[in-house]
């Protein structure tokens, strides 16, 4: 008898069939490995200044050139990968946890609980995400930690509404009705049955949200509301190099490429996960 593959194994098979998704996963893994092991092989420290070598173009000694303080750009980009990925992952994890709890409560209990939570989501979604993030950071104060909190907050409605819609479609299924009939408590139904069966779209949305979080962190850093000097955050590096765009363009080009490739990798991988986990995409 032929063994039937589980849903996750089947999804992995579908994911591997997409060359674009595999390329995206390769890009993401490259930056993750770069963030973990890259600093062991960087030529200089991230804040090691040498004003006699400021604004040097790319060469064998400095593969990506130096900035206005003579710091090696390659070393700073490698260390910056840790910051951007750390912000992206932690912000999305926070958004998923809070958004999932609120979405489950709204979808499962309905009535006034659903009305209050849904109206809060609507109010938050009425504002452009970056403006809401700027407002949150302005209240909390400019720093990388507060930027992370702001990014997590503005993404909560996206996950909350996603989970809510999934719960609304699941809670009337026969196995949920049977669990209620035998007297199973609500918290066990929510976290043992409904939540696990709602995770597929959350995984897809979470992967795409990491890319968005990295861009938002870079935008806040560029505006001076995120990471502060001398942190090698990519958005902050772009902001610091604006004055040298004409005579030292490499100071902006390489951080920009790092942001672009990381975001591209997560987006490609997220699209592949969506195709693999969405039954409507399967032939």
Number of C-alpha atoms within 10 A of each C-alpha: 3 4 5 8 10 9 11 12 11 13 21 15 13 16 21 15 13 18 12 16 24 17 17 24 19 15 20 22 15 14 20 17 13 19 21 14 13 17 20 11 10 16 13 16 13 21 16 12 17 14 13 9 16 16 22 20 19 16 10 8 12 17 14 21 23 28 26 19 15 18 24 31 26 21 25 24 26 26 24 26 26 21 20 24 20 16 24 25 20 17 27 28 16 18 25 26 15 18 26 25 18 23 29 26 19 25 24 23 13 15 10 10 14 19 12 13 19 20 11 12 21 13 10 18 16 9 12 10 17 17 11 18 27 22 13 19 23 15 10 14 15 20 18 21 16 20 29 27 20 26 31 27 21 23 26 24 26 21 24 28 22 19 27 25 16 22 22 18 13 20 18 12 10 10 13 16 14 12 15 13 9 8 8 13 10 13 10 12 18 19 13 11 16 22 19 10 14 20 15 17 18 20 16 21 21 24 23 23 28 26 25 19 27 27 21 24 30 26 21 26 27 21 16 17 22 28 27 15 13 10 18 25 27 32 27 26 27 23 16 18 18 14 14 15 13 8 10 19 15 22 28 22 14 19 26 16 12 17 20 14 16 24 23 19 25 25 24 23 26 24 19 26 25 23 19 26 21 13 10 8 9 10 4
